[in-house]
């Protein structure tokens, strides 16, 4: 699988203020020019019905706020305005081949949230220094790096994903699970699914260490500097250690202040995940996030407990 080729753009609150006021967001024309350079296909995906939506696009093009190609771009109406209504499969593509730029994350189905490029809502009072489309541009470029999580028995399913990097976590004493077909860069760890040194002694295993997590962070930072990364993180079941490490790596990639977004993406990628708290805590300490990685994780655990 190649990099995403379809870019879906929300209209209200993302590119303009509202269908009734039609205030263009600062940098709109340049942003659409950027989009055209990086994607084979650009579509509009909005809760605004197609007739009104196309009127907006034509008006914006008439005013020089949007380029001429928007007049003939594909348009998809997400009907009902309900959560999850913007299912990317409606665009006729595999969701992994598409991104949605939108100010409302609930518009996407939960399992597709990692395909979201979220921007702040553009609404009154309009700030003079609004940079929402600059944020979108930066986050689109972030998506050049793709991440997957799996259990040991699932690794072969990723044979055709053109992986560039692989991180595997095994229990101490277990054999290496590197697939024979993988030709990229690999990092291997050996620690148990425990949350403290005390538990490690009790279960005769080894706990994750700061050095383990530091190695993983450096491994991914170097990889991203060298080009687009297609990373698979794997442990026995893909349920605890690997999603926890993937969360740390995604939070490092996104930067401070976006921890909840990073966790949301990990849960979308691996919905069954119950992240190992020790791995997350070590990552929080190493990156000096002062509990910022733990806070959304605790909220997530509370949500799971409330649903039982």
C-alpha positions in Angstrom: 0.0 0.0 0.0 1.2 3.5 -0.9 0.8 6.8 0.8 -2.8 8.2 1.0 -4.0 9.4 -2.4 -7.4 10.8 -1.6 -7.9 13.9 0.5 -11.4 14.7 1.8 -12.1 18.3 2.9 -14.9 19.4 5.2 -16.3 22.8 4.5 -18.1 24.5 7.4 -15.8 25.3 10.3 -12.8 24.0 8.4 -12.4 25.9 5.2 -15.0 28.6 5.8 -17.1 29.8 8.7 -20.6 28.6 7.8 -22.7 28.0 4.7 -24.7 31.2 5.5 -21.8 33.6 6.2 -19.1 32.0 4.0 -16.1 33.8 5.6 -13.0 32.2 4.0 -10.4 31.0 6.4 -7.0 32.8 6.2 -4.7 31.0 3.8 -7.5 29.1 2.0 -6.3 29.5 -1.6 -2.7 28.6 -0.7 -3.8 25.6 1.3 -5.9 24.2 -1.6 -2.9 24.7 -3.9 -0.8 22.7 -1.4 -3.4 19.9 -1.4 -3.5 19.7 -5.2 0.3 19.3 -5.2 0.3 16.3 -2.7 -2.9 14.3 -3.6 -4.1 12.5 -6.7 -7.7 13.1 -5.7 -9.4 15.8 -3.6 -13.0 15.6 -2.7 -15.4 17.7 -0.5 -17.1 15.7 2.2 -19.7 17.8 4.1 -22.9 17.8 6.1 -24.0 20.6 3.7 -26.1 19.1 0.9 -24.5 19.0 -2.5 -26.6 21.7 -4.2 -25.8 24.3 -1.5 -22.2 23.0 -1.2 -21.5 23.5 -4.9 -23.0 27.0 -4.7 -20.4 27.7 -2.0 -17.5 26.3 -4.0 -18.5 28.3 -7.1 -18.9 31.5 -5.1 -15.5 31.1 -3.5 -14.0 30.4 -6.9 -15.7 33.5 -8.3 -14.2 35.6 -5.5 -10.7 34.2 -6.1 -10.7 32.6 -2.6 -10.5 29.1 -4.1 -8.9 27.8 -7.3 -10.9 26.9 -10.4 -10.7 23.1 -10.0 -13.0 23.2 -7.0 -15.9 23.7 -9.4 -15.6 20.2 -10.7 -14.2 18.3 -7.7 -16.1 15.3 -6.4 -18.6 16.2 -3.7 -20.0 13.8 -1.0 -22.9 14.7 1.3 -22.7 13.1 4.7 -26.4 12.8 5.5 -27.9 13.2 8.9 -25.1 15.0 10.7 -24.8 12.1 13.1 -21.5 10.9 14.7 -19.6 8.6 12.4 -21.5 9.7 9.3 -18.4 10.5 7.4 -17.4 6.9 6.7 -14.4 7.2 4.3 -15.6 4.1 2.5 -18.3 6.3 0.9 -15.5 7.9 -1.1 -15.0 4.5 -2.9 -11.5 3.9 -1.4 -10.0 1.9 1.4 -10.0 4.2 4.4 -6.2 3.6 4.7 -5.8 5.4 1.4 -7.7 8.6 2.5 -7.4 11.4 4.9 -10.2 13.7 6.1 -9.5 17.4 7.1 -12.2 18.3 9.6 -12.8 20.3 12.8 -15.1 17.7 14.2 -13.5 14.3 15.1 -16.8 12.7 15.9 -17.8 12.9 12.3 -15.6 9.9 11.5 -16.3 6.3 12.6 -14.2 5.5 15.6 -12.1 2.9 13.8 -11.2 5.6 11.2 -10.1 8.3 13.6 -6.4 7.7 12.7 -7.3 9.0 9.2 -8.4 12.4 10.6 -6.4 15.6 10.1 -8.1 17.7 12.9 -8.0 21.5 12.7 -9.5 24.0 15.2 -13.0 25.1 14.4 -13.2 28.4 12.4 -16.0 30.4 14.0 -16.8 33.8 15.4 -15.2 35.8 16.7 -12.6 35.1 14.0 -9.1 35.6 15.4 -6.8 37.7 13.2 -4.0 35.3 13.7 -6.0 32.1 12.8 -3.6 29.5 11.5 -5.9 26.5 11.2 -4.9 25.7 7.7 -1.2 25.9 8.5 -2.0 23.4 11.2 -3.8 21.2 8.7 -0.8 21.4 6.3 1.6 20.3 9.0 -0.6 17.5 10.1 -1.1 16.2 6.6 2.6 16.0 6.2 2.8 14.0 9.5 0.6 11.4 7.9 3.4 10.4 5.6 4.4 8.3 8.5 2.1 5.3 9.0 1.8 3.1 12.1 0.2 -0.3 12.7 -0.1 -2.5 15.7 -0.5 -6.3 15.8 -0.1 -9.5 17.7 2.7 -12.0 16.9 0.4 -14.3 14.9 -0.8 -11.4 12.7 2.6 -10.2 11.5 2.4 -12.0 8.1 -0.8 -10.0 7.3 1.5 -7.0 6.9 3.7 -8.6 4.2 2.3 -6.4 1.5 2.2 -3.1 3.5 5.8 -2.2 2.4 6.9 -1.8 6.0 10.1 0.2 6.5 10.5 -0.4 10.2 9.5 -3.1 12.7 9.5 -3.1 16.5 8.9 -6.5 18.2 8.4 -7.1 21.9 8.7 -10.7 23.3 8.7 -12.2 26.7 12.2 -12.9 28.1 13.5 -16.2 26.9 11.2 -16.4 23.9 12.6 -16.7 20.4 12.8 -13.9 17.9 9.7 -13.5 15.6 11.3 -11.5 12.8 9.4 -12.5 9.6 11.6 -13.9 6.8 10.2 -11.5 4.3 11.0 -8.3 6.2 13.9 -6.3 4.8 13.7 -3.0 6.8 15.1 -1.7 10.1 14.2 -3.6 13.2 14.3 -3.0 16.9 13.7 -5.9 19.3 12.8 -5.8 23.0 12.3 -8.5 25.6 10.2 -7.6 28.6 7.0 -8.9 30.2 3.5 -7.4 30.3 3.9 -6.2 33.9 3.4 -2.8 35.4 6.2 -2.7 38.1 9.5 -4.2 39.2 7.6 -5.9 42.0 5.3 -7.6 39.5 8.3 -8.6 37.4 9.9 -10.4 40.3 6.6 -12.0 41.3 6.1 -13.4 37.8 9.8 -14.2 37.1 10.1 -11.8 34.2 11.6 -8.5 33.3 9.8 -5.1 33.4 10.2 -2.5 30.7 13.0 0.0 31.5 13.6 3.6 30.6 16.4 2.5 28.4 14.0 0.3 26.4 11.6 3.2 25.8 14.5 5.6 25.0 15.8 3.3 22.4 12.4 3.1 20.7 12.0 6.9 20.7 15.4 7.4 19.2 14.8 4.7 16.7 11.7 6.4 15.4 13.1 9.9 15.5 16.0 8.9 13.3 13.7 7.0 11.0 11.4 10.0 10.5 14.3 12.2 9.7 15.4 9.9 6.9 12.0 9.7 5.1 8.5 8.4 5.3 8.1 5.7 7.9 5.8 2.6 7.7 6.1 1.1 11.2 4.6 -2.0 12.7 4.8 -2.5 16.4 4.1 -6.0 17.6 3.9 -8.0 20.9 2.3 -11.3 21.8 -1.3 -10.2 21.4 -1.0 -6.6 20.3 -3.1 -5.7 23.3 -0.9 -4.1 25.9 2.8 -3.6 25.4 2.8 -2.8 21.7 -0.1 -0.3 21.8 1.5 1.4 24.8 4.8 1.8 23.1 3.0 2.9 19.9 1.2 5.6 22.0 4.5 6.9 23.4 6.0 7.0 19.9 2.9 8.8 18.4 2.9 11.3 21.3 6.5 12.0 20.6 5.8 12.5 16.9 2.9 14.8 17.6 4.6 16.9 20.3 3.4 18.2 23.6 -0.3 19.2 24.0 -1.6 16.5 21.6 -1.5 13.5 23.9 -5.2 12.8 23.8 -5.2 13.0 20.0 -2.3 10.5 19.9 -4.1 8.1 22.2 -7.3 8.4 20.1 -5.3 7.4 17.0 -3.9 4.3 18.8 -7.3 3.2 19.9 -8.6 3.7 16.4 -5.8 1.5 15.1 -6.1 -1.1 17.8 -9.6 -0.9 19.4 -9.0 -3.8 21.7 -6.0 -2.2 23.3 -5.6 -2.0 27.1 -2.3 -0.2 27.2 0.5 -1.1 29.6 0.7 1.7 32.1 4.4 1.2 32.9 5.5 1.7 29.3 3.4 4.8 29.1 4.6 6.2 32.4 8.3 5.6 31.3 7.6 7.5 28.1 5.9 10.3 30.0 9.0 10.7 32.2 11.5 10.5 29.4 9.7 13.2 27.4 9.1 15.3 30.5 5.3 15.4 29.8 4.5 15.7 33.5 1.7 13.3 33.5 0.2 14.5 30.2 0.5 11.0 28.6 -1.1 9.4 31.7 -4.1 11.7 31.9 -6.0 10.6 28.7 -5.0 7.0 29.4 -6.7 7.1 32.8 -9.8 8.7 31.2 -9.8 5.9 28.7 -9.5 3.2 31.4 -12.4 4.9 33.3 -14.5 4.8 30.2 -13.8 1.0 29.7 -14.7 0.3 33.4 -17.9 2.3 33.1 -19.0 0.3 30.1 -18.5 -3.1 31.8 
